């Protein structure tokens, strides 16, 4: 998977736009293939970008070691792909997500951590690509209620012209209640 | 008896914005029965009851069920077979390149199957994809083609068959229930019953995740005196 090298490169060089672009590309591929591993990789890329963008995290003493450990894990992931070892790949991916969550728990300021927010964001992308709400939530392991609330604050539902109006439906509903 | 089935998305929107009392009043009408599938109960009550952040909402929904305003649909023979039939139609209804897009979750398919088996008058669902597949697959096709910036194939025969299979099922959203509750003067005792409150309530449902656009709400309010 070429993307791992690109993610590592973008992360190590603090290229926020690169990580964001990669997460969007990965989630689109994940939707088309309905691939949970690819979705997880998209979430990792997105959350690494978020961590990189938080001053209080990157300025922390622990960040340099944590970043180094994540980059090393990405090298191991690339080796696993070359060796066609899907199991090892998934294990390392889980390790990276744990590292991200650990850093966020130690250094973060919010109840909902960066990783969970990344899940919701990627799930929202998947929904905007046509997956149903439950399907998007399942692909990304995002909490469905958080996802629904998040989507409600985007313009996703304003991009499609509805065939039936609220008025039409209310008239039909009235007949059910008569 | 008119059966109205609720998906988890609509129940979540309604309870999140504290409109369960309006729905309870509507459920009290004699000729209407509000139903939820067991899976929806699990998703909106059993699981979130154990999570502090979502507990209150789960309690609101549970209360409505315990008080008899919603009924958990009993297992219906034929739902499994019908779910498989709908699944076969829906989950390879769209292709990107040669890849079949798995657009809809099994839970949502089971809800459609339940509606079919019960002869439900309406399904209340706030999420968009399932609704469009039933009501406006051409609209969904156009959306997918725009979103993927390339050809997305939709299998027309499957659309035709799905439409025929689910013919007669009306799809509603939480916004329509709230709008109807207003028309039935059920806002009385809950919030002030005027156009401003109606406007606020409709936008609240949108922000809770109901798949309705600003334009739709504006048009609807514009039609109202």
Interface residues (C-beta under 8 A of the other chain):
Chain A: X28 X31 X32 X33 X34 X111 X127 X128 X129 X130 X131 X132 X133 X134 X135 X138 X144 X145 X147 X148 X149 X150 X151 X152 X153 X157 X158 X159 X160 X161 X162 X163 X164 X165 X166 X167 X169 X170 X172 X173 X174 X176 X177 X178
Chain B: X2 X4 X8 X9 X12 X13 X16 X26 X29 X31 X32 X43 X48 X53 X54 X57 X94 X96 X97 X99 X101 X102 X103 X104 X105 X107 X108 X121 X122 X126 X127 X128 X129 X130 X132 X135 X136 X139 X140 X143 X144 X147 X148 X170 X171 X172 X173 X175 X176 X177 X179 X180 X183 X184 X202 X206 X207 X208 X209 X210 X211 X212 X213 X214 X215 X216 X217 X219 X220 X223
